[in-house]
Amino acid sequence: MARGGAPPASASGPEPLPRRALRKLLLVLGSLLMSLYASYCLAGAARVLTRESVPIPVAQGEETAGTLRGPSLQPQPAGEGNKRLPQAVIIGVKKGGTRALLEFLRVHPDVRAAGAEPHFFDRNYGRGLAWYRDLMPRTLDGQITMEKTPSYFVTKEAPARISAMSKGTKLIVVVRDPVTRAISDYTQTLSKKPDIPTFESLTFKNRTTGLIDTSWSAIQIGIYAKHLENWLLYFPIGQILFVSGERLISDPAGELGRVQDFLGLKRIITDKHFYFNKTKGFPCLKKAEGSSKPHCLGKTKGRTHPSIDQEVVQRLREFYRPFNMKFYQMTGHDFGWD
């Protein structure tokens, strides 16, 4: 032992300073490399996950049993909009002015409507909501998707089916003097089947007693109060707008103002969009959707009605009067048909 009790010095002496610094540097570099490797692994996992298909959520009121399939349910390119189930439906009535109303509404930039009548809630319900939605046009946020099928109003199952799709669906019914409507309905059928019986003979079960044949669809459709009762089982009256077919001709801008308000749209369609066509006897658009030219409804609209025995017309007015009165009370609006 060295003098004074001090321990003997190491044979190799103290570790040089450069070697200690190198060891620390290697430790830092190793830690950094491990962090970079971990980040790389996480990024790779994220890329794999994004390649997996992601279930498309089903909107409230749509099908929930199983996975909806079809081209309309696939991811869609940004900027092109999406196909949506309609938020508003024109449900009736046949020969009331539904085509005119829809054509007028198409002028509005925030309205997009299906082309042909889908007849989903009466004839094609078994095809499913995915099929129905695929018939709709693409819309952007803030735009309304619409369709019209006038036969819905008289289809017993339609109210429950539309309610099942969405209880918030807004409904529009274009109504017209039921006597004039029946004659217009007959005129349309006559143009396709010239050999059908006369209007007078189809109107009565028994001409002598004056008993009206309510099984004839041309008569039955005009009993508006009866059909409305079925709709009120599923929708509140405030969710249904009743448009006057007569006012749609005499004051199209006024009726379109009511419709735009009902749909929550800015009043863009005004008097400046219409002119009256004296030949057809109803208003036409100065500029149709996507066109700079005037547009009137086709030759199938505005047909000349055949001459009907005035005694038959009067008997029909008497028949419809109590139903009209009830309809006025139910809707809170006197349409002035009597």
Secondary structure as GFF3:
##gff-version 3
##sequence-region A 1 338
A	DSSP	three_ten_helix	3	5	.	.	.	ID=ss1
A	DSSP	alpha_helix	17	51	.	.	.	ID=ss2
A	DSSP	three_ten_helix	71	73	.	.	.	ID=ss3
A	DSSP	beta_strand	82	83	.	.	.	ID=ss4
A	DSSP	beta_strand	88	92	.	.	.	ID=ss5
A	DSSP	alpha_helix	98	105	.	.	.	ID=ss6
A	DSSP	beta_strand	111	113	.	.	.	ID=ss7
A	DSSP	three_ten_helix	125	127	.	.	.	ID=ss8
A	DSSP	alpha_helix	129	134	.	.	.	ID=ss9
A	DSSP	beta_strand	138	139	.	.	.	ID=ss10
A	DSSP	beta_strand	144	148	.	.	.	ID=ss11
A	DSSP	three_ten_helix	150	154	.	.	.	ID=ss12
A	DSSP	alpha_helix	158	165	.	.	.	ID=ss13
A	DSSP	beta_strand	170	175	.	.	.	ID=ss14
A	DSSP	alpha_helix	178	192	.	.	.	ID=ss15
A	DSSP	alpha_helix	199	203	.	.	.	ID=ss16
A	DSSP	beta_strand	204	206	.	.	.	ID=ss17
A	DSSP	beta_strand	211	212	.	.	.	ID=ss18
A	DSSP	alpha_helix	217	220	.	.	.	ID=ss19
A	DSSP	alpha_helix	224	231	.	.	.	ID=ss20
A	DSSP	three_ten_helix	237	239	.	.	.	ID=ss21
A	DSSP	beta_strand	240	244	.	.	.	ID=ss22
A	DSSP	alpha_helix	245	250	.	.	.	ID=ss23
A	DSSP	alpha_helix	252	262	.	.	.	ID=ss24
A	DSSP	three_ten_helix	271	273	.	.	.	ID=ss25
A	DSSP	beta_strand	274	277	.	.	.	ID=ss26
A	DSSP	beta_strand	282	285	.	.	.	ID=ss27
A	DSSP	alpha_helix	310	331	.	.	.	ID=ss28
###
